[in-house]
Amino acid sequence: MSQREVFVALVTCFNDDETINYDATLAQIRRQVAAGNNIMCAGTNGDFSALTFDEKVELTTRVAAEVKGRAKIIVNAGMPATFETVKLARAFDRIGVDGIAVITPFFIACTQDGLVRHFSTVADAVSTPVYLYDIPARTQNHIEPATAARLAAHGNIAGIKDSGGAQETLEDYLAIAREAEGFDVYSGPDHLVLWAFENGAKGAISGLGNVMPEVVAGIARAFNAGDMAAARGFQDTFGAFRKDLYGLGYPPALVKRALWVMDNSVGASRQPALLPDAAQDAKIAEILRKYDLMGTVPA
């Protein structure tokens, strides 16, 4: 059985003037790598849609240099237009990363044939393995399982990140992976990490891991060691924390805000994302204390 792995969809840290705080971002990377996690850069939890082209390239350059030889890095190149997605992917290809994720186009409504053309064009343009990234709640474009099966036959499409949240769709993608050699599935929903491992997923890409790096790493570590009781214990804690935190609102914003309450060096997100709110911060702090998370980020 192949070893399961965890990537954390890392937050991008900002200064008070909303410029990127690279030092704080690299500190978060070191925290994740110390826990045993790999890094996804410029994903949904990394405020990718608020970053400029040049910022994404600079951020990826710094992240790749920081993790080199110690962890893997996948970076998201997906943009609404295939043209810009290819430009970004080629820039990341030159930097040298382990994978290029491509989120489905957003704002532009796509047919399934259009998605095949989009992903195939990007995969043709680079030598780095490309990973499909499905998150229909945010993009309004969904990679149907039949479309994923077509794309799995492409020689440079190495897998899919499923952030749809539906176990049924994840099962369909896993069935494709069992038939398509070299096509791996990475689970996005944090409540399905262990289930996905048990059912053949190569790994998980977690947003909540920004707040609980040791717990999500513990799920994979225990699973790989065959200690299912420990893996279930970690997953139960992770799932319970997810339910409590996400009960307050939009998940990516709450992940960033929870991390801010633990360590305000990460800064707020670029506007018009969630603004600081004293009452909500108090509720977040109460949840963090419930899980003994306050004071767990090194100064």
PAZAPA-4460 file (N, C-alpha, C; in steps of 0.05 Angstrom, whole numbers, plus 32768, in hexadecimal, padded with zeros to 4 digits):
% residues 299
    n_x    n_y    n_z   ca_x   ca_y   ca_z    c_x    c_y    c_z   seq   type   mol
   8011   7FE8   8000   8000   8000   8000   8012   8019   8000     1      M     A
   800C   802B   7FEE   801C   8044   7FED   8017   8055   8006     2      S     A
   802B   8064   800D   802A   8076   8024   8017   808E   801D     3      Q     A
   8006   8094   802F   7FF4   80AB   802C   8003   80C4   8035     4      R     A
   7FFB   80DB   8029   8009   80F4   802F   7FF6   810B   8032     5      E     A
   7FFF   811F   8041   7FEE   8136   8046   7FFC   814F   803B     6      V     A
   7FED   815F   802D   7FF5   817A   8025   7FE3   818D   8034     7      F     A
   7FEE   81A3   803E   7FDE   81B8   804B   7FDC   81CF   8037     8      V     A
   7FC3   81D7   8031   7FBE   81EE   801F   7FC4   8207   802F     9      A     A
   7FDD   8210   802D   7FE8   8224   803F   7FDC   823F   803B    10      L     A
   7FD7   824D   8052   7FCE   8269   8050   7FE4   827A   8046    11      V     A
   7FDD   8290   8039   7FF0   82A5   8032   7FED   82BB   8046    12      T     A
   8004   82C2   8052   8003   82D6   8067   8006   82F3   805C    13      C     A
   7FF8   8306   8068   7FF8   8321   805E   8000   8335   8074    14      F     A
   800D   834B   806B   8012   8361   807D   7FF9   8372   8080    15      N     A
   7FFA   8386   8091   7FE3   8397   8096   7FDA   83A6   807D    16      D     A
   7FED   83AB   806B   7FE6   83B9   8052   7FDF   83A6   803B    17      D     A
   7FDB   838C   8042   7FD2   8377   8030   7FE7   836E   801D    18      E     A
   8000   8377   8020   8016   836B   8011   801C   8350   801D    19      T     A
   8029   833E   800E   802F   8323   8018   8045   8325   802D    20      I     A
   8041   8318   8043   8056   8315   8058   8064   82FB   8053    21      N     A
   8079   82FC   8044   8087   82E3   803C   8094   82D6   8055    22      Y     A
   809F   82E5   8067   80AC   82D9   807E   8098   82C9   808F    23      D     A
   8080   82D4   8093   806C   82C6   80A3   8062   82AD   8094    24      A     A
   8060   82B0   8079   8057   8299   8069   806C   8282   806B    25      T     A
   8085   8289   8069   809A   8274   806B   809B   8268   8087    26      L     A
   8094   8278   809B   8093   826D   80B7   807D   8258   80B9    27      A     A
   8066   825D   80AC   8051   8249   80AB   8059   8230   809C    28      Q     A
   8068   8233   8087   8073   821C   8079   8084   820B   808B    29      I     A
   8096   8218   8099   80A8   8209   80AB   8098   81FA   80C0    30      R     A
   8083   8206   80CA   8071   81F9   80DD   8064   81E0   80D2    31      R     A
   805B   81E2   80B9   804E   81CB   80AC   8062   81B5   80A6    32      Q     A
   8079   81BC   809B   808D   81A8   8095   8097   819A   80AE    33      V     A
   809A   81A9   80C5   80A2   819C   80DE   808D   8188   80E7    34      A     A
   8074   818C   80E0   805F   8179   80E8   805E   8161   80D6    35      A     A
   806C   8163   80BF   806C   814C   80AC   805A   8150   8094    36      G     A
   8051   8169   808F   803F   816E   8079   804D   817A   8061    37      N     A
   8042   8174   8049   804A   8181   8030   803A   819B   802D    38      N     A
   8040   81AA   8018   8035   81C4   8014   8026   81C7   7FFA    39      I     A
   800D   81D2   7FFB   8000   81DC   7FE3   8000   81FA   7FE5    40      M     A
   800B   8206   7FD0   800F   8223   7FCF   7FFA   8230   7FBD    41      C     A
   7FF0   8248   7FC5   7FDE   8257   7FB4   7FC4   8249   7FAE    42      A     A
   7FBA   823A   7FC2   7FA0   822D   7FBF   7F8A   823F   7FCA    43      G     A
   7F73   8233   7FCE   7F5C   8242   7FD8   7F62   824E   7FF3    44      T     A
   7F6E   823F   8005   7F75   8249   8020   7F8C   825D   801F    45      N     A
   7F9A   825E   8008   7FB0   8270   8004   7FA8   828A   7FF7    46      G     A
   7F8E   8290   7FF5   7F84   82A9   7FE9   7F8E   82AC   7FCC    47      D     A
   7F8F   8296   7FBD   7F9B   8297   7FA2   7F8C   82AB   7F90    48      F     A
   7F72   82AD   7F93   7F62   82BE   7F82   7F67   82DC   7F87    49      S     A
   7F74   82E2   7F9E   7F7B   82FE   7FA5   7F98   8305   7F9F    50      A     A
   7FA7   82F1   7F94   7FC3   82F6   7F8E   7FC7   82FD   7F71    51      L     A
   7FDB   830E   7F6C   7FE2   8314   7F50   7FF3   82FE   7F44    52      T     A
   7FF6   82FF   7F2A   8007   82EB   7F1C   8023   82EC   7F27    53      F     A
   802F   8304   7F29   804A   8306   7F32   804D   82FD   7F4F    54      D     A
   8039   8302   7F60   803A   82F9   7F7B   803A   82DB   7F7D    55      E     A
   802A   82CE   7F6D   8029   82B1   7F6D   8044   82A5   7F66    56      K     A
   8051   82B1   7F52   806B   82A7   7F4A   8080   82AB   7F60    57      V     A
   8080   82C3   7F6C   8093   82C9   7F81   808E   82B7   7F99    58      E     A
   8074   82B4   7FA1   806D   82A3   7FB8   8076   8287   7FB3    59      L     A
   8071   827C   7F9B   8078   8260   7F95   8097   825D   7F95    60      T     A
   80A5   8271   7F8B   80C2   8270   7F8B   80CD   826E   7FA7    61      T     A
   80C2   827E   7FB9   80CC   827D   7FD5   80C3   8264   7FE4    62      R     A
   80AB   825B   7FDF   80A2   8242   7FEC   80B2   822B   7FE2    63      V     A
   80B7   8229   7FC8   80C6   8212   7FBE   80E2   8212   7FC9    64      A     A
   80EF   8229   7FCC   810A   822A   7FD7   8109   8222   7FF5    65      A     A
   80F4   8229   8003   80F2   8222   8020   80EF   8204   8024    66      E     A
   80DE   81F7   8014   80D8   81DB   8019   80EA   81C7   800B    67      V     A
   80FC   81D2   7FF9   810C   81C0   7FE8   811A   81AA   7FF8    68      K     A
   8115   8192   7FF0   8122   817B   7FFC   8115   8172   8017    69      G     A
   8102   8181   8021   80F6   817A   803A   80D8   8173   8039    70      R     A
   80CB   817C   8024   80AF   8177   8020   80A8   817B   8003    71      A     A
   8090   8172   7FFB   8087   8177   7FE0   8077   8191   7FDE    72      K     A
   8075   819C   7FC6   8065   81B4   7FC2   8055   81B1   7FA9    73      I     A
   803B   81B6   7FAC   8028   81B9   7F95   801E   81D5   7F95    74      I     A
   801D   81E2   7F7E   8013   81FD   7F7C   7FFC   81FF   7F68    75      V     A
   7FE9   8210   7F6F   7FD1   8213   7F5F   7FD5   8228   7F49    76      N     A
   7FD1   8221   7F30   7FD4   8233   7F1A   7FBA   823B   7F0E    77      A     A
   7FA4   8230   7F18   7F8A   8234   7F0A   7F80   8250   7F0B    78      G     A
   7F77   8259   7EF3   7F6B   8273   7EEF   7F53   8270   7EDC    79      M     A
   7F42   8284   7EDA   7F2B   8280   7EC8   7F32   827A   7EAB    80      P     A
   7F47   8287   7EA1   7F4E   8283   7E85   7F65   826F   7E82    81      A     A
   7F63   825E   7E6E   7F78   824B   7E69   7F93   8259   7E63    82      T     A
   7F92   8270   7E55   7FA9   827F   7E4E   7FBA   8286   7E66    83      F     A
   7FAE   8292   7E7B   7FBD   829A   7E93   7FC5   8281   7EA3    84      E     A
   7FB4   826D   7EA4   7FBB   8255   7EB2   7FD4   8248   7EA7    85      T     A
   7FD6   8247   7E8C   7FEF   823D   7E80   8007   824E   7E86    86      V     A
   8004   8268   7E86   801A   8279   7E8D   8024   8274   7EA9    87      K     A
   8012   8272   7EBC   8019   826D   7ED8   8026   8251   7EDA    88      L     A
   801A   823D   7ECE   8024   8222   7ED0   8041   8221   7EC5    89      A     A
   8046   822F   7EAF   8061   822E   7EA4   8075   823C   7EB7    90      R     A
   806C   8251   7EC4   807D   825F   7ED8   8084   824C   7EEF    91      A     A
   8070   823D   7EF9   8074   822A   7F0E   8086   8213   7F05    92      F     A
   8082   820B   7EEC   8092   81F5   7EE1   80B0   81FD   7EE1    93      D     A
   80B6   8216   7EDB   80D1   821F   7EDC   80DD   8221   7EF8    94      R     A
   80CC   8227   7F0B   80D5   8229   7F27   80DD   820E   7F31    95      I     A
   80CE   81FA   7F2A   80D3   81DF   7F33   80C2   81D8   7F4C    96      G     A
   80AB   81CC   7F47   8099   81C3   7F5C   8092   81A6   7F57    97      V     A
   8085   8199   7F6A   807E   817D   7F67   8064   8178   7F58    98      D     A
   8053   818C   7F59   803A   818A   7F4A   802D   81A5   7F46    99      G     A
   801E   81A7   7F31   800F   81C0   7F2B   7FF1   81B9   7F2B   100      I     A
   7FE3   81C4   7F3F   7FC6   81C0   7F41   7FB9   81D5   7F2F   101      A     A
   7FA2   81CD   7F23   7F94   81E0   7F11   7F76   81DF   7F1A   102      V     A
   7F6E   81F4   7F28   7F52   81F6   7F31   7F41   81FA   7F18   103      I     A
   7F29   81F0   7F18   7F17   81F4   7F02   7F12   8212   7EFD   104      T     A
   7F10   821B   7EE4   7F0B   8237   7EDF   7EF3   8241   7EEF   105      P     A
   7EF5   8259   7EF9   7EDE   8266   7F08   7ED4   827E   7EF9   106      F     A
   7EBB   8285   7EFD   7EAD   829B   7EF0   7EA4   8292   7ED4   107      F     A
   7EB6   8285   7EC5   7EAF   827C   7EAA   7EA1   8261   7EAB   108      I     A
   7E89   825E   7EA2   7E7B   8245   7EA2   7E87   8233   7E8C   109      A     A
   7E8F   821B   7E94   7E9D   8208   7E81   7E8C   81EF   7E7B   110      C     A
   7E8E   81E6   7E63   7E83   81CB   7E5D   7E98   81B7   7E65   111      T     A
   7E91   819D   7E66   7EA4   8189   7E6D   7EBA   8186   7E58   112      Q     A
   7EB2   8189   7E3F   7EC6   818A   7E29   7ED9   81A1   7E2C   113      D     A
   7ECE   81B8   7E35   7EDF   81CF   7E3A   7EF3   81CA   7E50   114      G     A
   7EEB   81BC   7E65   7EFD   81B5   7E7B   7F13   81A3   7E71   115      L     A
   7F0C   8190   7E60   7F20   817D   7E55   7F35   818D   7E45   116      V     A
   7F2C   81A0   7E34   7F3F   81B0   7E25   7F50   81C1   7E38   117      R     A
   7F44   81CD   7E4C   7F52   81DE   7E5E   7F69   81CF   7E6C   118      H     A
   7F61   81B9   7E7A   7F76   81AA   7E89   7F8B   819E   7E77   119      F     A
   7F82   8193   7E60   7F95   8187   7E4E   7FA9   819B   7E43   120      S     A
   7FA0   81B3   7E3D   7FB2   81C8   7E33   7FC7   81CF   7E48   121      T     A
   7FBE   81D2   7E61   7FD2   81D8   7E76   7FE6   81C1   7E79   122      V     A
   7FDB   81A8   7E7A   7FED   8191   7E7E   8000   818E   7E67   123      A     A
   7FF8   8195   7E4F   800A   8194   7E38   8020   81A8   7E39   124      D     A
   801C   81BE   7E48   802F   81D5   7E48   8046   81D2   7E5C   125      A     A
   8044   81BF   7E6E   8058   81BC   7E83   8062   819F   7E86   126      V     A
   8079   819C   7E93   8083   8182   7E99   807C   8179   7EB5   127      S     A
   8076   818C   7EC7   806E   8186   7EE2   8053   8178   7EE2   128      T     A
   804F   8163   7EF2   8035   8156   7EF3   801E   816A   7EFB   129      P     A
   8008   8167   7EED   7FF1   8178   7EF1   7FDB   8169   7F01   130      V     A
   7FCF   8177   7F14   7FB9   816B   7F24   7FA0   817C   7F20   131      Y     A
   7F8A   816F   7F18   7F70   817C   7F16   7F68   8184   7F32   132      L     A
   7F58   819A   7F34   7F50   81A4   7F4E   7F33   81AC   7F4B   133      Y     A
   7F22   819B   7F58   7F05   819E   7F56   7EF9   81AA   7F6F   134      D     A
   7EEE   81C2   7F6D   7EE1   81CE   7F85   7EC9   81DE   7F7B   135      I     A
   7EB4   81D0   7F73   7E9D   81DC   7F65   7E8E   81F1   7F75   136      P     A
   7E8F   81EF   7F8F   7E81   8203   7F9F   7E8D   821F   7F9C   137      A     A
   7EA6   8220   7F95   7EB4   823A   7F91   7EB5   8242   7F74   138      R     A
   7EB7   822F   7F62   7EBB   8236   7F45   7EA2   8233   7F34   139      T     A
   7E8F   8224   7F3E   7E76   821E   7F2F   7E7C   820C   7F16   140      Q     A
   7E94   8201   7F14   7E9A   81EE   7EFF   7EA4   81D4   7F0D   141      N     A
   7E97   81BE   7F05   7E9D   81A4   7F12   7EA9   8191   7EFE   142      H     A
   7EBE   8183   7F05   7ECA   816F   7EF4   7EBA   8155   7EF8   143      I     A
   7EA9   814F   7EE5   7E9A   8136   7EE7   7EAD   811E   7EE7   144      E     A
   7EA5   8108   7EF5   7EB7   80F1   7EF6   7EBF   80E7   7EDA   145      P     A
   7EAC   80E7   7EC7   7EB2   80DE   7EAC   7EC8   80F0   7E9F   146      A     A
   7EC7   810A   7EA6   7EDB   811D   7E9B   7EF6   8117   7EA9   147      T     A
   7EF6   8112   7EC2   7F0F   810B   7ED1   7F1B   80F2   7EC5   148      A     A
   7F0A   80DF   7EBD   7F14   80C6   7EB1   7F21   80CC   7E96   149      A     A
   7F16   80DE   7E86   7F22   80E5   7E6D   7F3D   80F3   7E72   150      R     A
   7F3E   8104   7E85   7F57   8113   7E8B   7F6C   8101   7E98   151      L     A
   7F64   80EC   7EA6   7F77   80DA   7EB3   7F88   80CC   7E9E   152      A     A
   7F7F   80CB   7E85   7F8E   80BE   7E70   7FA5   80D0   7E65   153      A     A
   7FA4   80E9   7E6D   7FB9   80FC   7E64   7FD3   80F5   7E72   154      H     A
   7FE9   80F4   7E64   8002   80EB   7E6F   800E   80FD   7E85   155      G     A
   8005   8116   7E86   8010   8129   7E9A   7FFB   8132   7EAE   156      N     A
   7FE4   8125   7EAF   7FD1   812B   7EC4   7FD2   8115   7ED8   157      I     A
   7FDC   811C   7EF0   7FE4   8108   7F04   7FCF   8102   7F19   158      A     A
   7FB9   8112   7F19   7FA5   810D   7F2E   7F92   8123   7F31   159      G     A
   7F82   8122   7F46   7F6D   8136   7F4B   7F6C   813C   7F69   160      I     A
   7F67   8156   7F6F   7F60   815E   7F8A   7F42   8162   7F8B   161      K     A
   7F35   8152   7F9B   7F18   8154   7F9D   7F10   8165   7FB5   162      D     A
   7F06   817D   7FB1   7EFC   818E   7FC7   7EDE   8192   7FC4   163      S     A
   7ED0   817F   7FB8   7EB4   8182   7FB5   7EA4   817D   7FCF   164      G     A
   7EB0   816D   7FE0   7EA3   8168   7FFA   7E8F   8151   7FFA   165      G     A
   7E8A   8145   7FE2   7E77   812F   7FE1   7E86   8114   7FDF   166      A     A
   7E80   8102   7FF1   7E8D   80E8   7FF2   7E88   80D9   7FD8   167      Q     A
   7E70   80DC   7FCC   7E69   80CD   7FB4   7E7C   80D5   7F9D   168      E     A
   7E82   80EF   7F9A   7E94   80F7   7F85   7EB0   80ED   7F8A   169      T     A
   7EB9   80EF   7FA3   7ED3   80E5   7FAA   7ED5   80C7   7FA4   170      L     A
   7EC0   80B8   7FA9   7EC0   809B   7FA2   7EC3   8098   7F84   171      E     A
   7EB6   80A8   7F74   7EB8   80A6   7F57   7ED5   80AC   7F4D   172      D     A
   7EE1   80C0   7F59   7EFD   80C6   7F52   7F10   80B0   7F5A   173      Y     A
   7F0B   80A4   7F71   7F1C   808E   7F7B   7F19   8076   7F68   174      L     A
   7F01   8071   7F5E   7EFD   805B   7F4B   7F0D   805F   7F32   175      A     A
   7F0F   8078   7F29   7F1F   807F   7F11   7F3C   8079   7F17   176      I     A
   7F46   8081   7F2F   7F62   807D   7F36   7F69   805F   7F37   177      A     A
   7F56   804F   7F3E   7F5C   8032   7F3F   7F60   8026   7F22   178      R     A
   7F54   8033   7F0F   7F56   802A   7EF3   7F6C   8038   7EE3   179      E     A
   7F72   8051   7EEA   7F85   8061   7EDB   7FA0   8062   7EEA   180      A     A
   7FB4   8055   7EDF   7FCE   8055   7EEB   7FDA   8071   7EEB   181      E     A
   7FE6   8079   7F02   7FF3   8093   7F04   7FE0   80AA   7F09   182      G     A
   7FC7   80A4   7F10   7FB3   80B9   7F16   7FAB   80B6   7F33   183      F     A
   7FB3   80CA   7F44   7FAF   80C9   7F60   7F98   80DC   7F69   184      D     A
   7F8B   80D5   7F7F   7F76   80E6   7F8A   7F7F   80F1   7FA4   185      V     A
   7F7B   810B   7FA7   7F80   8119   7FC0   7F66   8124   7FCB   186      Y     A
   7F60   811E   7FE3   7F46   8127   7FEF   7F49   8142   7FFC   187      S     A
   7F36   8154   7FF6   7F36   816F   8001   7F26   8171   801B   188      G     A
   7F0E   8164   801D   7EFE   8168   8035   7F0B   815C   804E   189      P     A
   7F0E   816D   8062   7F1D   8165   807A   7F0F   814F   808A   190      D     A
   7EF5   814C   8087   7EE7   8137   8096   7EE9   811C   8089   191      H     A
   7EF6   811B   8070   7EF8   8102   8062   7F15   80F8   805E   192      L     A
   7F28   8104   806D   7F44   80FD   8069   7F48   80DF   806D   193      V     A
   7F41   80D5   8084   7F45   80B8   808A   7F35   80A6   8078   194      L     A
   7F1C   80AD   8073   7F0C   809D   8061   7F19   809C   8045   195      W     A
   7F23   80B2   803C   7F30   80B3   8022   7F49   80A1   8022   196      A     A
   7F59   80A2   8037   7F71   8091   8038   7F68   8073   8037   197      F     A
   7F54   806D   8046   7F4B   8051   8048   7F41   8047   802D   198      E     A
   7F37   8059   801C   7F2B   8052   8002   7F3D   8057   7FEA   199      N     A
   7F57   805C   7FF0   7F6A   805C   7FDA   7F75   8077   7FD2   200      G     A
   7F6D   808D   7FDF   7F78   80A7   7FD8   7F96   80A8   7FDE   201      A     A
   7FA4   80B5   7FCC   7FC1   80B8   7FD0   7FC7   80CB   7FE8   202      K     A
   7FB5   80DF   7FEC   7FBB   80F2   8001   7FA3   8104   8005   203      G     A
   7FA8   8118   8016   7F95   812D   801C   7FA2   8148   8019   204      A     A
   7F93   815C   8010   7F9C   8177   800F   7F89   8187   8021   205      I     A
   7F93   8190   8038   7F82   819A   804D   7F86   81B8   8052   206      S     A
   7F6F   81C6   8055   7F70   81E2   805D   7F71   81E4   807B   207      G     A
   7F62   81D3   8089   7F61   81D4   80A6   7F7C   81CD   80B3   208      L     A
   7F8D   81BF   80A4   7FA7   81B9   80AE   7FB8   81D1   80B4   209      G     A
   7FB1   81E9   80AA   7FBF   8201   80B2   7FBD   8205   80D0   210      N     A
   7FA7   81FD   80DB   7FA2   8201   80F8   7FAB   81E9   8108   211      V     A
   7FA7   81D1   80FD   7FAD   81B8   810B   7FC1   81A8   80FB   212      M     A
   7FDA   81B1   80F7   7FED   81A2   80E6   7FF4   8187   80F1   213      P     A
   7FF8   8185   810B   8000   816B   8116   7FE9   8157   8115   214      E     A
   7FD0   8160   8117   7FBA   814D   8117   7FB6   8141   80FB   215      V     A
   7FB6   8152   80E6   7FB2   8147   80CB   7FCA   8136   80C4   216      V     A
   7FE2   813E   80CC   7FF9   812D   80C6   7FF7   8113   80D5   217      A     A
   7FEB   8114   80ED   7FE8   80FC   80FD   7FD6   80E7   80F0   218      G     A
   7FC1   80F1   80E2   7FAF   80DE   80D4   7FBF   80CD   80C0   219      I     A
   7FD0   80DB   80B0   7FE0   80CC   809C   7FF5   80BB   80A9   220      A     A
   8002   80C6   80BD   8018   80B7   80CA   800D   809D   80D7   221      R     A
   7FF7   80A0   80E5   7FEC   8088   80F2   7FE1   8074   80DD   222      A     A
   7FD4   807E   80C8   7FCA   806C   80B4   7FE1   805D   80A7   223      F     A
   7FF6   806B   80A0   800D   805E   8093   801B   804A   80A5   224      N     A
   8018   804E   80BF   8024   803B   80D2   8011   8024   80D8   225      A     A
   7FF9   8025   80CE   7FE6   800F   80D3   7FD7   8013   80ED   226      G     A
   7FDA   802A   80FA   7FCD   802E   8114   7FB2   803C   810F   227      D     A
   7F9E   802C   8109   7F85   8038   8102   7F76   8045   8119   228      M     A
   7F7B   803B   8131   7F6E   8048   8148   7F78   8065   814C   229      A     A
   7F92   8068   8149   7F9E   8083   814B   7F94   8095   8134   230      A     A
   7F93   8089   811C   7F8A   8099   8104   7F6E   80A2   8108   231      A     A
   7F5D   8091   8113   7F41   8099   8118   7F3F   80AE   812D   232      R     A
   7F50   80AC   8141   7F50   80C0   8156   7F58   80DC   814B   233      G     A
   7F6C   80DD   813B   7F74   80F6   812E   7F5D   8100   811C   234      F     A
   7F51   80EF   810D   7F3C   80F7   80FB   7F23   8101   810B   235      Q     A
   7F1D   80F4   8120   7F06   80FD   8131   7F0B   8119   813B   236      D     A
   7F23   811E   8145   7F2A   8139   814F   7F28   814D   8138   237      T     A
   7F34   8146   8121   7F34   8158   810A   7F18   815F   8101   238      F     A
   7F07   814A   80FF   7EEC   814E   80F6   7EDB   815E   810A   239      G     A
   7EDF   815A   8123   7ED0   8169   8137   7ED8   8187   8137   240      A     A
   7EF2   818C   8134   7EFB   81A7   8132   7EF0   81B5   8119   241      F     A
   7EF1   81A6   8103   7EE5   81B1   80EA   7EC8   81B9   80EE   242      R     A
   7EB9   81A8   80FA   7E9C   81AD   80FE   7E98   81C6   810F   243      K     A
   7EA8   81C9   8124   7EA5   81E0   8136   7EAD   81F9   8128   244      D     A
   7EC4   81F9   811B   7ECE   8212   810F   7EBD   821A   80F7   245      L     A
   7EB7   8208   80E5   7EA8   820F   80CD   7E8B   8215   80D3   246      Y     A
   7E82   820F   80EA   7E67   8217   80F2   7E64   8236   80F4   247      G     A
   7E7B   8244   80F4   7E7B   8261   80F6   7E79   826F   80DB   248      L     A
   7E7E   8261   80C5   7E7D   826E   80AB   7E8F   8262   8096   249      G     A
   7E98   8273   8083   7EA7   826B   806B   7EC1   825E   8073   250      Y     A
   7EC6   8245   806B   7EDD   8236   8075   7EF8   8243   8071   251      P     A
   7F00   824A   8058   7F1B   8255   8055   7F21   826D   8066   252      P     A
   7F0D   827F   8067   7F10   8297   8077   7F13   8290   8095   253      A     A
   7F04   827C   809E   7F06   8275   80BA   7F20   8267   80C1   254      L     A
   7F2B   8258   80AE   7F45   824B   80B2   7F5A   8261   80B7   255      V     A
   7F5A   8275   80A5   7F6D   828B   80A7   7F69   829B   80C1   256      K     A
   7F4F   829F   80C8   7F4A   82AF   80E0   7F51   829F   80F9   257      R     A
   7F4C   8285   80F9   7F54   8275   8110   7F72   8275   8114   258      A     A
   7F81   8273   80FE   7F9E   8275   80FF   7FA6   8290   8109   259      L     A
   7F98   82A5   8101   7F9E   82C0   810A   7F9B   82C3   8128   260      W     A
   7F86   82B7   8133   7F81   82B8   8150   7F98   82A9   815E   261      V     A
   7FA2   8294   8152   7FB9   8286   815E   7FD3   8295   815A   262      M     A
   7FD6   82A3   8143   7FEF   82B0   813C   7FE9   82C7   8128   263      D     A
   7FE8   82DF   8133   7FDF   82F5   8121   7FF3   82FE   810D   264      N     A
   800A   82F1   810C   801E   82F7   80F7   8014   82EF   80DB   265      S     A
   8000   82DE   80DA   7FF6   82D5   80C0   7FE6   82EB   80B2   266      V     A
   7FDD   82FE   80C2   7FCE   8315   80B6   7FB1   830D   80AE   267      G     A
   7FA2   8321   80A6   7F87   831C   809B   7F8A   8316   807E   268      A     A
   7F73   830D   8072   7F73   8308   8055   7F6E   8323   8046   269      S     A
   7F75   8323   802D   7F6F   833A   801C   7F51   833E   801A   270      R     A
   7F49   8357   8019   7F2D   835D   8016   7F22   8356   7FFB   271      Q     A
   7F09   834D   7FF9   7EF4   8350   800D   7EEF   8338   801E   272      P     A
   7F04   832A   8026   7F00   8312   8037   7EF8   831A   8053   273      A     A
   7EF5   8306   8064   7EEC   830A   807F   7EFC   831F   808E   274      L     A
   7EEE   8333   8099   7EFB   8347   80AA   7EFC   833E   80C7   275      L     A
   7F0F   8348   80D6   7F10   8341   80F2   7EF6   8349   8100   276      P     A
   7EED   8338   8111   7ED4   833C   8120   7ED8   8332   813C   277      D     A
   7ED7   8343   8150   7EDE   833C   816B   7ECC   8326   8176   278      A     A
   7EB3   8327   816F   7EA0   8312   8179   7EA7   82F7   816D   279      A     A
   7EAC   82F7   8153   7EB3   82DE   8146   7ECE   82D3   814F   280      Q     A
   7EE1   82E6   8152   7EFC   82DD   815C   7EFA   82D0   8177   281      D     A
   7EE8   82DA   8188   7EE4   82CF   81A2   7ED9   82B2   81A0   282      A     A
   7EC6   82AE   818D   7EBC   8293   8189   7ED1   8280   817E   283      K     A
   7EE2   828A   816C   7EF8   827A   8161   7F0B   8273   8178   284      I     A
   7F12   8286   8188   7F24   8281   819E   7F19   826C   81B1   285      A     A
   7EFF   826D   81B6   7EF3   8259   81C7   7EF6   823D   81BB   286      E     A
   7EF2   823A   81A1   7EF5   8221   8194   7F12   8218   8195   287      I     A
   7F25   822A   8190   7F41   8223   8192   7F49   8219   81AD   288      L     A
   7F3E   8226   81C2   7F44   821D   81DE   7F39   8202   81E3   289      R     A
   7F22   81FC   81D7   7F15   81E2   81DB   7F27   81CC   81D1   290      K     A
   7F37   81D1   81BC   7F49   81BD   81B0   7F66   81C2   81B8   291      Y     A
   7F6B   81D2   81CC   7F86   81D7   81D7   7F98   81E2   81C1   292      D     A
   7F8E   81F4   81B0   7F9E   81FE   819A   7FAA   821A   819F   293      L     A
   7FA0   8228   81B3   7FAC   8242   81B9   7FC8   823F   81C3   294      M     A
   7FDA   824F   81B8   7FF6   824E   81C1   8006   8237   81B5   295      G     A
   7FFC   822B   819F   800A   8214   8193   801B   821C   817C   296      T     A
   801A   8235   8174   802B   823F   815E   8044   824B   8169   297      V     A
   805B   8242   8161   8074   824D   816C   8076   826B   8166   298      P     A
   8081   827A   8179   8085   8297   8175   809B   829C   8161   299      A     A
***
